Amino acid sequence: MSGIAALLLALGHRVSGSDKADTIEVRRLESLGLKFDLSQEAAHVAGADIVIYSSAIRPGNVEYDEAVRLGLRMFRRADALSAIMLGKKGVVIAGMHGKTTTSSMMAHVLRTAGVRPSHYVGAEIPILGTNAHWDAEGELFVAEGDESDGTLANYHPEHAVILNIEEEHLDFYADLAAIEVVFNRLLDQTAGLVLYCADDAHATRLCATRPRAISFGEGEGADYRFRNFGSADFQSTFEVVCRGEVLGELVLNVPGRHNVSNAMSVVALATELGVPFAKIAEGLKTFSGARRRFEIKHRGAEFLVVDDYAHHPSELRATLATARTAGRQRILALFQPHRYTRTQALKDEFGRAFGDADLVFLADIYPASEPPIPGISGQTIADALAANGHTGARFIPDRDALVREVGRLAEPGDCIITVGAGNIHEQGSALARDLAALEALRAEMGPGALRLYEPLARHTTLRVGGPAQFWAEPETEAGLARLLAWCHAQEMPVTLMGRGSNLLIRDGGIRGVVIHLAKGEFHRLEREGHRLTAGAGVRLKEVALAAKAAGLAGLEWMEGIPGSVGGGLRMNAGAMGGEAFNHVASVRLIDAAGEVREQTPAELEIGYRSVPELKTRYVLSAVFEATPGDAAEIARRLDESMQKRRTTQPRESSAGCIFKNPGPCPAGRLVDELGLKNRRVGGARVSEIHGNFIVNDGGATATDVLRLIAEVKAVALAERGIALETEVQIVGEEAPFILS
């Protein structure tokens, strides 16, 4: 509709319009004189001479109904376009697939040759500037003809190009015969050349006997044919032969044999119109495709992300075959079916269309304007793929969840392609952005593991929580410093995470980079005299056992703390009357910009389960100081700690103590006295062994745990007047942080 508005404005008409969303294109048209309303109301059509509407607008729409009530002249979009084209020599590009690319390619080649065509195509075409343009000086008008609603029969072009004909849009047409009636009417109304693809049986049957018919394609019998097809890095090369005469070699900067076939229609018409072959070659070599037509969203050393509008089995096969030529290790296809009727009618063909995809992820159906059909969903295609022997198909209805799973499974060397006529491309764009950032992070970090959308439930002792947007495990301090500096420069959030104890991550996950220090330099544990130097990733239990082995006393209590050195110091963890910073001689810290400094406890503000400075700076390593002790006594205290933990703490997954002790009455005893042990929300339960523990009985979510915490707080406040404070750290977002 924006293209129709642009053409009418260029012709000097007064144009108004309405839509449910404002866009950059709308604002551009407003600068040219469009009167735009960001709503649809009956009053908007008052005073109009003509009302033009898209096929998405039907009776029941307030503006449509008002135009009918007022008796205004009403035209469908294609009716308006065909009327505008009567002022030029029209070139209509028709077919089930490839119309947008071919019509934009035709307009670009003719423009490059100085022919000055007007054009109208159904997508954003960067190289053309706009999707519609009126050139008062040129006599040709290149337009994409839409066959979906039968309006293709309304055109009276000078020349027609038929790319392909097959069963499609069966929500409108009864069968192939009904489709052919519309194409035959277009051909009957074409005054000049009829160009058709000789490789398409239905197009050949309808067109071959027409007067002034010219064929193109790859087969030997075509008037204009290509041969010696080659493909590298999504660029196609081929040789053109016209009725036995070699015209020369061409380079096309959009990939795929099917696009070369479409380009041959451009070569044929331009040649018949007298355009020199050298000009045709120049236009094709400089052509770049339409948005959502094998549009490369990210090309990196590790990942390639592509988006394509393909939504019919034939289009899918061609698109995936093109993707296979990229030379990547695997192809991961994310397909959003378009329309319930198409899915139902072509499910068997869809089941055979994904042979070139290693993994297929199916979203739920984009309905367009259709009501649901019971039993028809993305699972319908997953079942069809399985019936055809494809073992890598999964149906994940929610698009964000689907793309999170793809990002989690993506491996260096993958080509990831989003396909469909709906809005799956929005998630594809976000995935491309995050994969590009992942590659940049890896280049900065160096040695270590780096993953996208890592489930954080795997890394917390409570076993709940959404994903990390980026999960990083650097192995060197230098790599960590570079990683932090890059994130600081990019204003990307950073969260450091230890072993995941005393931590509750919300179900939405954590945006930005979650850094886990557990390997390499961060797992060093060395002794010198009475001191133990431990990296941030060393478990506190390991420090206690190393001290025991060296005959050093005072650190036995650390055995009962499930966390690591970094996390334990960040919250000044404690047990059995001991606290982490009571035994620290010095600590090495790194800030968000990657700067390192060493400090003593006296230089830090240290409180009960809190060290404020460590919220913005992170522990690299610490020096613990102990005293020589009796080996038997050290062993006894360690054993006492272990026995106490085993008898007083639950064995189920937990985050440790949930609440801070509110005073003389410990939190666990308070919960017990309130009769809240075994209280449950979903899969979360207050432990029957220790009232200050909430356990995951299996399948709990962070939301379950948070609701249970709120219930305990409410009861404590109502019955004892005590406002419990959480000791467990609660982080992350309630809703998924990705994608669109």
C-alpha positions, 0 to 999 in steps of 0.5 A: 500500500505504501507503494500505491501511495507513493505513485499517486503522490508522484502523479499529483493526487491528494492522498491520505491513509491509515494503519495500526503502526507508524514506520520509516516509510510512512514518515518518508511519504508524509514528507511528500504530502501523505496525510496519515492517521495512526488509527482506523476510524470511520471519519478518515474516509469522509471526503475521499473520491476513491478508497483503495484497500489491501486484501487484508482489509475486509467487511467489518473494518470500520473504514471499509464499512463506512466507505460502503455506507457512503457509496464511495468508489472502492478499488483493491490495491491491484485494481489501482496499480493496473489503472496507474500502469495504463499510463505506461507500457507495463511489464508485469512479472508473474508467478508463484515464486521469485516475483519480487527479486525478478521485478526489482532486478528488471527495474535495476537493469533497465535503469542502469541501461538508461531506460528510466522505467517506473517500478512497483515491487512488493518489498524494500529494495535498497538498490532501487531506493524505494519500493515504488517510483514514477518516472515521468520521462520513461515509457516502461513500468515494471511491476510485480503482479500478485496472483494470490487473490485473482487480481492478476487478471486485471492487468493489461500489460505491454509485456508479461513475464511468467516465472512459474505456475503451480498449486498455491494460494489454495485458500483462494483457488479451488485447484490448479485449473482455477489458477491457470484461468487467471494466468490465461486471462493475463496472457490474453490481455498482453499486447507484446512479448510473453516471456516464460520459463521453459523449465516450468511445465505449467508455464510452458503449457500455457505460454509456448503457443502464444504469439511472440512467446519467448522462452528462457531457462536452463534447458536446451530448448529455451530461446535464452538459456544459461549454462556453465553455472558456477557458485562461490560465496553466494555469487553466481556466474553463468554463460548466456546463449541466445538461439545458439549464439553465445552472448557472453558471461554474466555475474549475479550477486544474488545466490542460487540457480533459481535466481539465475533462471529468473535473471534470464528473463531480465536478459531476454526482455532487455535484449529484445528491447535493444539493451546492449549486453554489456549494460545488462551485465553491468546491471546484473553484477551491481544488483543486490536483492530485496530485503528478506530474499536470501538476505545475509544478516550476519557473515562471520568466521564462525556463523552465517545467518540468512533470512528468506521470505520462502514459504512454499515447498518449492521456494524452501527447497531452492532456498535451502539448496542455495544455503548448502552452497555456502560450504558451512558445516550444518544448516539450521532452518527456522521455519514459520509456516504461513497460513493454516490452509497452506499448511494443511493443503501442502503438508506432504510437500513440506515434509519433503522440502527440508532435505538440505537442512540438518536441523529444522525448528518449526514455530507455530503458524503465522495466520495472516488473516485466517482463523485456526484450523483444528489440528493444524499447527507447526507440529503438522509439518514436524510430523510430515518431516518425520514421516519422510525420515527427517530426524532433526525436526522440532516444533517449538511454538513460541518464537523467542523460545525457539530462537533461544534453543537454536542459539544454544545449539549453534556451533561454529561453522553453522549456517542459520536461516530463518524462512517464512512470510510472517515475522520470524525474521525479527528473531533472526535479526536478534540472533544475528546480532547476538552471534556477531557479539559472541564472535567479538567476545570470543576474539577478546577473551581468548582461551575458555568457553563461550556460549549463547543462551546458556540455561543458568539452572544448570549452574545454580545449586537450586537448579532454577533460572532462565538463560544467560544471554552470553555465558563466558568461562575465561581461563586467564586474567588477561582474557578476563580483563579484555572481556570486561573492557570490551563489555564496558566499552559496549555498555553491555551488562556483566554479571559474575557468577560463582558456583551458583549457591546463595543465588536465585535467578529469575525465569527471564534469565540474565541480559548481557554477559554472565562470567563464570571463573572456574578454570585455568588461572582461576582454579589455582591453589598454592601454599606458601608458609601459613598462607594459601593463595586461591583463585576466584574459582576454587571451592571454599571446601577445597581451601579447607581441605588444602589447609588440613593437608598442610596442618593449618587450622582456622579454615575448617568452617569453609567445608560447609560453604558450597560456594567458591572463593569469589562468591564467598568473598563477595557476600562475606560468607560464613558458617560455624561462627567464622566469616570469609574476611576474618581469614583474608590477608589480601585480595586481588580485584578487577573493575568493570574496565579491566583494571586490577588492584590488590587490597587488604580487608582494612581497605574494604567496607565489610559487613554481615553477608555484604561487601558493597565494593565487590558489587562493582569489582570482582575477585581474581584471587585471595590470600588466606592466612591460617595458623599451624594446628593439631592435625587430629583436631583439624580433622575432628572439626572438619568431620564435625562440620560435615556431620552437622551439614548432613544432619541439619541441611536438606539434600535436595537442590537448594540455594542455602539459607533464604533469609537473614537471621532477624535477631535473637530467633534464627530464621529457620526456627522462626519458620518452624514455629510458624508451622511453614515447613513443607509449605509448597508452591509448584515444585518449590517447598520449604524444607522439613529439615531446616526452615530456612531452606527452600528446596526444588523437588523437581520442576520448580521455577524461580517464580515458584520459589519467589511466590513461596518466599513472599508467602513466608514473609507475609506470614512472619509479618502478620503473625510475629510482626517480623519483616524477613529480609532475604539473604539469597541474592535474587537477580535476573529478569522476570520476562525473557530478555530476548528477542524481538 
